[in-house]
Amino acid sequence: MSTDTVQQTIQQFVSDWFRAMEPMPDNIDWFVDHLSDSLVLSMPEGEFEGHTGFEQWYRGAAKTFQAGWVHDVQELKVGEESEGLYPVEMALNLVATLNSPEGKPARQLNLPLRERWTVAVSETGAVAIHSYRVTMGR
């Protein structure tokens, strides 16, 4: 695969990933299919490993936030491949509404985030995330 093709594949995957995440579907098979077995997920709320760790994080996020998130990617950079992995860096705003106790008004958040992923891209264009790190701010 050419470098341009890999970059386009990764950029499209990032878009697809966030579009699939935003409605917070109950079935997470699509996400798991795009995660390495040895995934390391580093989020503001903690560290999670593998498919089980992703599911644990996802279920917690679904309890915290209402469906309908918006990931507004401001900047996306795909770095040079090293040992079969491509670094991906993003700056984005996450707009999400917190679930609130009954009778309390919902609170909307607009969070500036920086995300750093490492991904592998197969010859057929399949993308697998190996590490996924989210930090607050720019």
Secondary structure, DSSP 8 states (H G I E B T S, - for coil): --HHHHHHHHHHHHHHHHHHHTT--S--HHHHTTEEEEEEEEETTEEEEHHHHHHHHHHHHHHHB-S--EEEEEEEEE---BTTBEEEEEEEEEEEEE---TTS--EEEEEEEEEEEEEEE-TT--EEEEEEEEEE--
